[in-house]
Amino acid sequence: MKIAAFILRKNGNKIMQTFKLNNGITVLYEHMQQIRSVALGIWVCAGSQSENKSEWGMCHFIEHMLFKGTENLSAEQIAERFDIIGGKVNAFTSKEHTCFYAKVLERHFEEAAGILADMLINSSFKEDAVNIEKQVVLEELAMCEDSPEDVAGEIIYTTVWDGQPLGHNILGTRKTIASMTSKKLIKFKNRHYVANNIIISVCGSIPADEVIEKLERLFGEIKPNDNMQSIEKRQWPISEYKVDIKVKKHKIEQCHLNIIFPGFRAADSKNCSLFILNNILGNGMSSRLFRKLREEMGLVYAVYSGISDYLTCGLFGITAIMNANNFKITFETIIDELKAICEDITLSEYTNAKEQVLASVEMGFETNSALSNYMAKQYILHGKVDSVYEIIKEVEEVTFKQVKEIAKECIDFKRISIAAVGANIKKAQIEKIMNNI
């Protein structure tokens, strides 16, 4: 077997290895001696941003269809075989990739990997199954449209990235879902489900050479796309941030307010400083926004800040959920808190928030499933995998001065966008508040 790449990283008693199968599939393997389960993820670097307008929702639809039967197994048999071995299997589609993942006992690794390989290689895409799944996906879309949280989350992307690769709904639209056919889905799959667009991430105690031998045999027939660059050299679609205000009417009791600023792409080192700032501002019960709006003023039940980072760009924003009567004062109070944090951050806030981030990093990698996901995402972003200890070191090196500087850089009121959902919110009301910033 030809091994195109081999990297060792020692993390205590753990060793991470990176391989290339003969067909170009990247395999990431973390040896975890003391566990009896294996976490396996098949990552295809195709998400909603890979779709053109007529294809919206296709990556998500293909994710569904891979569970609907192959040339060898029916949908029921796929489910039964995972149940019989006590395994957990699922999948998700994001804006940048699609992942199929399983967790099984070590002795069932080959069978689980074999089922997933069969799903990727031999899915049948029968037209009657496609037509049934259209109804399922339309129900999923309707369910999301009935959820204020989902509507509020989706409007963020259409506000700042409308018409951009990251701007459209992962599920697609009713029109694009209705237009799905077996032929279209297979054509899209054949273009993206190729060896040089796939990462397999495995964490467990099976010897590395055994893992690679099994994966080579099971996934080796997947062909590369010679017209597609390798993941390490790929030029990803770029979404340009737009300053805008969008209001969506929704018959709900409360209002959802999103205040958005440009963030940084996932590989940008500034994110470490931004994570610390995020904890100070709105991540947790000791954060400024939670203490002010909920504990002191009683205006909201939920208020928080967050970071969304992607391959080419990112967002930093605040979400608050409140009664319509409290919309104006809540909005104005958040703006005041944003102005205040640009002017003054205390040393104790910096120290406490930094420790929170460090704890989150360390505790976030205690399971093989979390580590498997982390490795794949890191490789997609960087073409390599930094160890947990390298991430910790990067956070530890963030200075008090850098956090204060990132607040002034990121909270730029000239680049603020607003997305709001509710029954009684008016765009003119938001514009009036914005004019006074």
C-alpha positions in Angstrom: 0.0 0.0 0.0 1.3 3.4 -0.9 1.3 5.9 1.9 1.5 9.5 0.6 1.6 11.2 4.0 2.5 10.1 7.5 2.6 12.5 10.5 3.0 11.6 14.1 1.9 13.8 17.0 2.3 12.7 20.6 -0.4 13.8 23.0 0.5 12.0 26.2 -0.3 8.4 25.2 -2.1 9.4 22.0 -0.6 9.3 18.5 -2.2 11.0 15.6 -1.4 9.8 12.1 -2.4 11.2 8.7 -2.5 8.9 5.6 -3.5 9.1 2.0 -5.2 6.0 0.5 -4.0 5.0 -2.9 -7.0 6.8 -4.5 -6.3 10.1 -2.7 -8.8 9.8 0.3 -7.3 11.4 3.4 -7.4 9.3 6.5 -6.8 10.9 10.0 -6.3 8.4 12.8 -6.0 9.1 16.6 -4.9 6.2 18.7 -6.8 6.2 22.1 -5.6 3.2 24.0 -8.0 3.1 27.0 -11.3 3.1 25.1 -13.3 0.2 23.6 -15.3 2.2 21.1 -14.3 3.6 17.7 -15.6 6.9 16.3 -15.7 7.1 12.5 -16.5 10.1 10.4 -16.8 10.3 6.6 -16.4 14.0 5.6 -17.3 15.1 2.1 -16.1 18.7 1.4 -19.4 19.7 -0.2 -22.1 21.7 1.6 -24.7 24.3 0.7 -22.0 26.7 -0.5 -21.1 24.2 -3.2 -24.5 24.5 -4.8 -25.6 26.9 -7.6 -29.1 28.4 -7.4 -30.9 25.6 -9.2 -29.1 23.1 -6.8 -30.0 24.6 -3.5 -30.7 21.9 -0.9 -29.0 19.2 -3.0 -26.2 18.3 -0.5 -28.8 17.9 2.3 -31.1 15.8 0.0 -28.2 13.5 -0.9 -27.4 13.1 2.8 -30.9 11.8 3.3 -30.8 9.6 0.2 -27.7 7.7 1.3 -29.8 6.2 4.1 -32.6 5.1 1.7 -30.9 2.0 0.3 -28.1 0.7 -1.8 -27.7 -2.0 -4.4 -26.9 -4.4 -1.5 -29.0 -3.1 1.5 -32.5 -1.7 1.9 -33.1 1.3 4.2 -34.5 -1.1 6.8 -31.4 -3.3 6.6 -29.0 -0.3 7.0 -30.9 0.7 10.2 -31.1 -2.9 11.5 -27.5 -3.7 11.0 -26.4 -0.7 13.0 -28.9 -1.5 15.7 -27.8 -5.2 15.9 -24.2 -4.2 16.6 -25.4 -1.5 19.1 -23.9 1.3 17.0 -24.9 4.9 16.6 -25.1 6.3 13.1 -26.2 9.7 11.8 -25.3 12.5 9.4 -25.5 16.2 8.9 -25.0 18.8 6.2 -23.4 22.2 6.9 -22.7 25.1 4.7 -19.2 23.7 3.9 -19.4 19.9 4.2 -21.5 16.8 4.7 -20.6 14.3 7.3 -21.7 10.7 7.9 -20.6 9.4 11.3 -20.8 6.3 13.4 -19.7 5.1 16.9 -19.4 1.4 17.5 -17.4 -1.1 19.6 -14.0 -1.8 18.3 -15.0 -5.3 17.2 -17.7 -3.9 14.9 -15.5 -1.2 13.2 -15.1 -3.1 9.9 -18.8 -3.8 9.6 -19.8 -0.1 10.4 -17.2 1.2 7.9 -18.4 -1.3 5.4 -22.0 -0.1 5.6 -20.9 3.5 5.3 -18.8 2.7 2.3 -21.7 0.8 0.7 -23.9 3.9 1.3 -21.3 6.2 -0.4 -20.5 4.0 -3.3 -23.7 2.0 -4.1 -26.7 4.2 -3.1 -29.5 3.4 -5.5 -31.3 6.8 -5.7 -34.5 5.1 -6.9 -37.0 7.6 -8.3 -39.8 6.5 -6.1 -37.6 6.9 -3.0 -36.6 10.4 -4.2 -40.2 11.3 -4.5 -41.0 10.1 -1.0 -38.0 11.9 0.5 -39.1 15.1 -1.1 -42.1 15.1 1.2 -39.9 14.3 4.2 -37.6 17.3 3.4 -40.5 19.6 2.8 -41.9 18.6 6.2 -38.4 19.4 7.7 -38.5 22.8 6.0 -42.0 23.5 7.3 -40.9 22.5 10.8 -38.0 24.9 10.6 -40.3 27.7 9.3 -42.5 27.1 12.3 -39.6 27.5 14.8 -38.8 31.1 15.8 -35.3 30.0 16.7 -34.6 28.5 13.3 -36.2 31.4 11.4 -34.1 33.9 13.5 -31.0 31.9 12.8 -31.5 31.6 9.1 -32.3 35.3 8.6 -28.8 36.2 9.9 -27.3 34.6 6.8 -29.7 36.1 4.3 -29.0 39.5 5.9 -25.2 39.6 5.6 -24.7 37.1 2.7 -27.8 37.4 0.6 -27.0 36.1 -2.9 -23.6 34.8 -1.7 -22.5 31.1 -1.4 -23.1 31.1 2.4 -26.3 33.0 2.2 -28.9 30.4 1.3 -30.8 27.8 3.4 -29.0 24.4 3.7 -32.4 22.7 3.2 -33.1 24.6 -0.1 -36.4 26.0 -1.1 -39.8 24.4 -1.9 -39.1 25.0 -5.6 -35.6 23.4 -5.6 -36.7 20.5 -3.4 -39.6 19.8 -5.7 -37.2 19.8 -8.7 -35.0 17.0 -7.3 -34.7 13.9 -9.6 -32.6 10.8 -9.4 -30.6 11.9 -12.4 -29.8 15.3 -11.0 -28.8 13.9 -7.6 -26.5 11.3 -9.0 -24.8 13.8 -11.3 -24.2 16.2 -8.3 -23.0 13.3 -6.2 -20.6 12.0 -8.9 -19.1 15.5 -9.1 -18.5 15.9 -5.3 -18.3 12.5 -3.7 -14.8 11.8 -5.1 -11.7 10.6 -3.5 -9.8 13.9 -3.4 -12.8 15.5 -1.8 -13.2 13.1 1.1 -11.7 12.8 4.6 -12.1 9.8 6.8 -11.5 10.5 10.5 -11.1 7.6 13.0 -10.5 7.6 16.8 -10.0 4.3 18.7 -7.6 1.7 19.9 -7.3 -0.4 16.8 -3.8 -0.5 15.4 -3.3 2.0 12.6 -2.1 -0.4 10.0 -5.3 -2.5 10.5 -7.5 0.6 10.2 -5.8 1.6 6.9 -5.9 -1.9 5.5 -9.7 -2.1 6.1 -10.4 1.5 4.7 -8.2 0.8 1.6 -10.3 -2.3 0.9 -13.7 -0.7 1.6 -13.2 2.8 0.1 -10.5 2.2 -2.4 -12.8 2.0 -5.4 -13.9 5.6 -5.1 -12.3 7.5 -7.9 -10.7 11.0 -7.7 -11.9 13.9 -9.8 -8.9 15.0 -11.8 -10.5 18.4 -12.4 -10.7 19.1 -8.6 -7.8 20.4 -6.6 -6.9 18.6 -3.4 -8.5 19.7 -0.1 -5.1 21.2 1.0 -4.9 23.4 -2.1 -8.6 24.2 -2.7 -9.8 27.7 -3.4 -13.1 27.9 -1.5 -16.1 30.1 -2.6 -16.0 33.6 -1.0 -19.0 35.3 0.5 -18.8 39.1 0.8 -20.3 40.6 4.0 -23.1 43.1 3.5 -24.3 45.8 5.8 -28.1 45.5 5.9 -31.3 45.5 8.1 -33.8 42.7 7.6 -37.1 42.2 9.5 -39.2 39.1 9.1 -42.8 39.1 10.3 -43.6 36.0 12.4 -46.7 35.3 14.6 -44.9 34.8 17.9 -45.2 36.3 21.3 -41.6 37.4 21.6 -39.1 39.2 19.3 -35.7 37.8 18.2 -33.0 40.4 17.7 -29.7 39.6 16.1 -26.9 42.2 16.0 -24.1 41.1 13.6 -20.5 42.2 12.8 -18.0 40.6 10.5 -15.8 38.1 12.2 -12.7 36.2 11.0 -12.2 33.1 8.9 -11.7 29.9 11.0 -8.0 29.7 10.4 -7.3 33.3 11.5 -5.3 33.5 14.7 -7.4 36.5 15.8 -10.2 34.1 16.7 -8.4 33.2 20.0 -8.7 36.8 21.1 -12.3 36.9 19.9 -13.2 33.8 21.9 -12.1 35.5 25.0 -13.9 38.7 24.2 -17.0 36.6 23.4 -16.9 35.1 26.9 -16.7 38.5 28.5 -19.5 40.0 26.5 -22.2 37.3 26.2 -21.2 33.7 26.7 -22.3 32.5 30.1 -24.1 33.7 33.3 -21.2 35.9 34.4 -21.1 37.7 31.0 -21.9 41.4 30.7 -25.0 41.0 28.6 -26.5 38.3 30.8 -25.9 40.2 34.0 -27.2 43.5 32.6 -30.2 42.5 30.6 -31.5 39.6 32.5 -30.2 39.8 36.1 -30.3 43.6 36.6 -33.0 44.8 34.2 -35.2 41.7 33.7 -35.7 42.5 30.0 -34.9 39.0 28.6 -34.8 35.4 29.4 -32.2 34.6 26.8 -29.3 36.8 25.6 -25.9 35.7 24.3 -23.1 36.4 21.9 -21.5 33.9 19.6 -19.0 33.3 16.8 -19.6 31.6 13.4 -16.4 30.9 11.6 -16.0 29.5 8.1 -13.3 28.7 5.6 -13.2 32.2 4.1 -15.0 34.5 6.5 -16.8 34.7 9.8 -19.4 36.5 11.9 -19.6 37.8 15.5 -23.0 38.6 16.9 -25.5 39.0 19.7 -28.9 37.4 20.0 -31.6 38.6 22.4 -35.2 37.3 22.8 -37.7 39.6 24.5 -41.3 40.8 24.6 -42.1 43.3 21.9 -42.7 46.0 24.4 -39.0 45.7 25.5 -37.5 45.7 22.0 -36.3 49.3 22.0 -34.8 49.4 25.5 -33.2 46.0 24.9 -31.7 47.1 21.6 -30.4 50.3 23.1 -28.9 48.6 26.2 -27.0 46.1 24.0 -25.6 49.0 22.0 -24.5 50.7 25.2 -22.8 47.5 26.4 -21.0 47.1 23.0 -19.7 50.7 23.3 -18.6 50.1 26.8 -16.7 47.0 26.1 -14.8 48.8 23.4 -13.7 51.4 25.9 -13.0 49.3 29.0 -12.2 45.6 29.8 -10.9 44.8 33.2 -8.0 42.5 33.9 -10.1 40.2 36.0 -12.6 39.8 33.2 -9.8 38.9 30.8 -8.3 36.4 33.2 -11.6 34.7 34.0 -12.7 34.5 30.4 -9.4 33.1 29.3 -9.7 30.3 31.9 -13.2 29.6 30.7 -12.0 29.2 27.1 -9.1 27.0 28.2 -11.4 24.8 30.2 -13.8 24.5 27.2 -11.0 23.5 24.9 -9.7 20.8 27.3 -13.1 19.3 28.2 -14.2 19.5 24.6 -11.8 16.7 23.5 -12.6 14.1 26.2 -14.6 11.8 23.8 -13.4 10.1 20.7 -16.4 11.4 18.8 -15.5 15.0 19.5 -11.9 14.4 18.7 -12.8 12.7 15.4 -14.9 15.8 14.4 -12.1 18.2 15.5 -9.5 16.4 13.4 -11.5 16.5 10.2 -12.5 20.2 10.6 -8.8 21.1 11.4 -7.6 19.3 8.3 -10.2 21.0 6.0 -9.2 24.4 7.4 -5.4 24.0 7.6 -4.4 21.0 5.7 -3.0 19.7 9.0 -4.2 18.9 12.5 -3.0 20.9 15.5 -2.9 19.0 18.8 -5.1 20.1 21.7 -1.9 21.2 23.4 -1.1 23.5 20.5 -4.5 25.1 20.7 -4.2 25.6 24.4 -0.8 27.2 23.9 -2.3 29.6 21.3 -5.0 30.6 23.8 -2.6 31.0 26.7 -0.5 33.4 24.6 -3.3 35.8 24.0 -2.5 39.0 25.9 -4.8 41.5 27.7 -3.9 44.1 25.1 -4.9 41.8 22.2 -8.4 41.3 23.6 -8.9 45.0 24.1 -7.7 45.6 20.5 -10.0 42.9 19.0 -13.0 44.5 20.7 -12.3 47.8 18.9 -11.5 46.0 15.6 -14.5 43.7 15.6 -17.2 45.9 17.1 -17.3 48.3 14.2 -20.6 50.2 14.1 -20.0 51.2 10.5 -20.3 47.5 9.6 -23.2 46.5 11.9 -26.1 44.5 10.4 -29.5 43.8 12.1 -31.7 40.8 11.6 -35.0 40.6 13.6 -38.0 38.3 13.7 -41.3 39.0 15.4 -44.9 40.0 14.9 -44.7 43.7 15.6 -41.1 44.8 14.7 -40.8 47.6 12.1 -37.7 48.3 10.1 -38.2 52.0 10.6 -38.0 51.5 14.4 -34.6 49.8 14.0 -33.4 52.5 11.6 -34.3 55.2 14.1 -32.2 53.5 16.8 -29.4 52.9 14.4 -29.3 56.6 13.5 -28.5 57.4 17.1 -25.6 55.1 17.5 
